[in-house]
Amino acid sequence: MCHVIVTCRSMLWTLLSIVVAFAELIAFMSPDWLLGSPRSDSSVSSAGVDSREYRPSLGLYSRCLHVGTWAKGLSCGPYANTFGEVASGFWQAAMLFLAAGTLVLGVVACMSIFTMCFQSILKKSIFNICGLLQAIAGLLLMVGLMLYPAGWGSEKVISYCGPEALPFRPALCSLGWAFYAAIGGTLTTFLCAVLSAQAEIATSSDKVQEEIEEGKSLICLL
């Protein structure tokens, strides 16, 4: 018989697991990892009007540029048609680690939904399995984030950040929200790994066992 068990700690862990998976996916796909040096809109200045500055953005494999009159057009898309065209080898390695970590988080997010009804697989706690996977995902993400700034000396980054750009030194560029979101997601991933143990304790407590013995199929506890 399936017993749906919901506690505050297990629900918090489930929600965070889903949120962190989406956060890492969105950050990975975003072009806002680096904000380039300020540029003026050439179409505006050539028309004899005061030009307005904007900052192009550069992601792991995509970029955003203003195009068209008055800089109203925002063109975003991949700058690399193949994996080999990614800005640097360090970014290629970072993408592999970040993608692997995000994939693992996606699997855990799906599994976390089913923990409300199934708490074990082959006598192994799903919470413990998911916690281990989240710790592994956190390590993968951490390595990817460490490799990312090592690629700031590539020609692509120099074209956005100026000739003084070097590994771990973005020069005229500044870090975008996607980079900070990836860092926040990585830290939250390790937090989820810790919370998984608390979720396991909460769903196997004596109060839960008492509710099961009373024949209840839906168990909600604080």
N, C-alpha and C positions, 0 to 999 in steps of 0.2 A: 504494500500500500504506500502511496506517495504522500508524505507529510510535508506540507508547505511550511517552512520555518523562517520567520522573519524577525530579526532583532535589530536594534539600533546599530550595533557594531557591524553586523553582516550587511545591512543595507547601506551603511556609509562606505564600506569597502567596495560593494558592488557599484555604487554610483561613481566613486572615485576611479575605479578601474575603467569604466566606460568613458568618463570624461578625459582621463589622461591618454587613452588610446586615440580619441578624436583630436585632442590637442596636438599630439605628436604628428598625426597624419596631416593636419592642416598646416602645421609649421613646416613639415617636409616639403609640401607642395607650394608653399608661399614663395614669391619672389622678393620678399622684404627681409632678407637676412642682412644685407648691407645697403645703406643709403649712400649713394655716390656724392661726389662733390657738387656744389650748386652749379647749375647751368642756366643760361638765359635762352629764351625761346627765339631762335633766329628768325622765324616767320614774322614775329611781332616787331623785332628791332628793324628788320628790312622794310617794314611798312611805315617807318618813321614814328613809331609809338614807343614809349618807354617799355623796355622789355621786362618781363617778369621771370624771376628765377624759380627753378624747380629742382628737385633732387631725384635723379633716376634711382631705381632700386635693382639689386642683383641678388638672385637666389642661388641655390645649389645648381640648378639646371635651367632656370628661367630668369627673365628680366622684365622691367617695366620702363617704358620711355614715353614722354609726351610727344605727340606728332600732330601736325595740322595747325591751322591758324589759331592764334590766341591760346595755344597749348590746351585746347579743350579735349583733344583726343588722347586717350591713354591706351597705349599699345602694350599689352602684356602677353607673353608667350615664351616658349622654350627657346633659348639661344643655341642649344645643342640638339641636333637631330639624332645623334647616336651617343651612346655612352662614352665612346672614345673622344667626343668633342667637348666633354665637360672641362671646365676651366683648368683644372690641374689634377695630377694623380692623387694628391691628398684629398681633394674634394670627391674624387671617384671612390676612394676608400671610405671617406666619411659617409657618402651616400649608401654604400653597402651596409655599413654598421648601423646607420640610422634606420634604413629600410628593414633590416633584420629585426632590430629592436621594436620598431612599430608593428611589424607583422606579429611578433610574439605577443605584444600588448593587445592586438586585435583578437587573437585567439583566446587570451585570458578574459577579455571583455565578454566574449560570447559564452565562455564557460561560466563566468560569474553569474549570469542570468539564471542558469540552470541550478546553481547551488541552493536556491530557495526550495527546490524540490528534491534534489539529489545531493547528498553531502559526501558521498564516497564512491569511488570506482575501484573495483577489485580489492575492497577492504582498505584502500588508501584514501585519505582525506583529500577531497578536491581543493579545499582551502590551502592545504599544505603544498599541493602540487602547483596551484596557481601562484602561491607566494614564492616558490622557488623559480618559476618561470618569470615572474616579475623582477626578481633580483637579477636574473640573467639578462633580461631586457634592459634593466637599468645600467648594467655594465656595458652592454653593447652601445647604448645611447651615449654613455659617458665617453667611450673611446671615440665615437663618431664626432662628438662635440670637441674633443681635444685635437682631432685631426683637422677639423675645419679651418681654424685660423692659420694653420701651417701652409695653407694654399693661398694666402693673401698676397704672395709675391708673384703670382701668375700674370701673364699679359692681360688677361681679361679684367682682373681686379685693378691693375695699373691704369687701364683705360677709364675706369670709373673713379678711382681714388687718387690718381696722380702718380708721378714717377717715383715718389718717395715711399710708396707702398712696399712693405716687406712682410715676410712671414711673421705673424703675431703683431704686426703694426699696420693698421688700415689707413694710415696717413690722413687724407682729407675725408675719408668715409667715416660713418658712424654705424653702430650696430642697430639693426631694425628689430621690430617687435617679434619676428619669427624666431630669431636667435634666443631672445629671452624666454619666449614661450617654450622652446625646446629644452632650455635649462630648467624652467619651472616644471615641465612635464617629467623630466628625468628625476628631479628631486621627489616629486609626487609619486613616481614609480617605486622608489625605495620606501616611501611612506606606506604605500599600498602593500608592499611585501611584508612590512611589520604588522599592518592592520589585519592581514590575512590570518595570522596566528590568533589575534583577538576574536576574529569572526568565527574561527574554529572553536574556540573556548565557549563563546556565547551560544552557538547552536548545539553544543553537546553538554550543556549545563544540566544540573539536576532538575531545574524548573522545566526545561524542555522535555526531559524524560518523563516527568510527572504528567505533563500535558498529553504526551503520546500514550501513556498507560491509561489515561482517562478516555481514550478513543477519539481525541480531536485530530482532525486532518489539517486544519489551519491554525497555526500557532504563531501568535504575535506577542513578543515580549520586549520590554524596554531594555 
